[in-house]
Amino acid sequence: MRLNAEQRVDAAPENFERERWIVVSDLDGSLLDHYSYSSEDARPALDLLRQLDLPLILNTSKTLRESG
């Protein structure tokens, strides 16, 4: 399921056909703001994944020490 800029994240469930999906995302600049490391902008998408019970696989090039 791909959402473009015109689509609202919270409108996606009504159009969602249940399949076996996983979501893989990078952290820096994707789920986390590049400068502040805030996840606030990603919150609607993260909430939607939880609502749809879809697993989220996090991917990062950071070491364990950098990300801890």
QUICOR-V346937 format. One line per field, one symbol per residue. psi: psi as a letter, one per 20 degrees, with the letter a starting at -180 (. if undefined). Layout:
psi=???
//
This chain:
psi=ppprhiqpgiihhhjpporoqqppqrfpifhpphgijqjghigggghggghilpqppqpqiqrgghi.
//
